[in-house]
Amino acid sequence: MEAKILIPMISALLGALIGGLTTVCVMWIQQRGLSKREKLKLACEMAKDEHTRAYQMLKDLGQGGVLTPLSQFQYFHLELLTVMEKGNVSKSDIEKIHERAKNLFP
């Protein structure tokens, strides 16, 4: 083939490949960010619900007590969701997360 035909054809093919690869990379980055945001949102909702239940339980008992900060609940649930994403969650995994969460606010 002549260079007049071959060079534009190769350039067009490379341009299409680069454009397609760029699109796939951008979609992957956006999906990853969306997934992180959704996981954080779910962890915050779970933490808020559990914190509310713990507060209500302390209130119903009428004995007073110390309520753990909401951020400790958030940390626990975010770490738990992260472990759950990886697959098998064992009792020791939950105990480790709980212990790390407790140590956030000694």
C-alpha positions in Angstrom: 0.0 0.0 0.0 1.0 3.5 -0.5 2.1 5.8 2.3 -0.7 8.2 1.5 -3.3 5.6 2.4 -1.4 3.6 5.1 -0.4 6.5 7.4 -3.9 8.0 7.7 -5.4 4.5 8.2 -2.9 3.7 11.0 -3.5 7.1 12.6 -7.2 6.7 12.6 -6.9 3.2 14.1 -4.6 4.5 16.9 -6.8 7.4 17.5 -9.8 5.1 17.9 -7.9 2.8 20.3 -6.7 5.7 22.4 -10.2 7.3 22.5 -11.8 4.0 23.5 -9.2 3.3 26.2 -9.6 6.8 27.6 -13.3 6.3 27.8 -13.0 2.9 29.6 -10.5 4.4 32.1 -12.7 7.4 32.9 -15.7 5.1 33.4 -13.7 2.9 35.7 -12.5 5.9 37.8 -16.0 7.3 38.1 -17.5 3.9 39.1 -14.8 3.4 41.7 -15.6 6.8 43.2 -19.3 6.2 43.2 -18.7 2.8 44.9 -16.7 4.4 47.7 -19.3 7.1 48.1 -22.1 4.6 48.4 -20.2 2.5 50.9 -19.5 5.5 53.0 -23.2 6.5 52.8 -24.3 3.1 53.8 -21.8 2.9 56.7 -23.1 6.3 58.0 -26.7 5.2 57.8 -25.9 2.0 59.6 -23.9 3.8 62.3 -26.7 6.4 62.8 -29.3 3.7 63.2 -27.2 1.7 65.7 -26.2 4.9 67.6 -29.9 5.8 67.9 -30.8 2.3 69.1 -28.0 2.4 71.7 -29.2 5.8 72.9 -32.8 4.6 73.1 -31.7 1.5 75.0 -29.8 3.6 77.6 -32.7 5.9 77.9 -35.2 3.1 78.4 -33.0 1.4 81.0 -33.0 4.7 83.0 -29.7 3.9 84.6 -27.6 6.5 82.6 -24.3 5.5 81.1 -21.8 6.6 78.5 -22.8 6.5 74.9 -20.0 5.9 72.4 -19.5 8.7 69.9 -21.2 8.4 66.5 -17.8 8.5 64.8 -16.8 5.3 66.5 -19.9 3.6 65.1 -19.1 5.0 61.7 -15.6 3.6 61.8 -16.8 0.2 62.8 -19.4 0.0 60.1 -17.1 1.3 57.3 -14.4 -1.3 58.3 -17.0 -4.0 58.5 -18.3 -3.2 55.0 -14.7 -3.2 53.7 -14.1 -6.6 55.1 -17.4 -7.8 53.7 -16.5 -6.7 50.2 -13.4 -9.0 50.3 -15.5 -12.1 50.9 -15.5 -14.3 54.0 -16.0 -12.4 57.3 -15.0 -14.3 60.4 -15.7 -13.8 64.0 -12.1 -12.8 64.6 -12.4 -10.1 61.8 -15.3 -8.5 63.6 -13.6 -8.7 66.9 -10.5 -7.0 65.5 -12.6 -4.2 64.0 -14.5 -3.8 67.2 -11.3 -3.6 69.2 -9.8 -1.0 66.8 -13.0 1.0 67.0 -12.9 0.9 70.8 -9.3 2.2 70.8 -10.3 5.3 68.8 -11.8 6.8 71.9 -10.1 5.4 75.0 
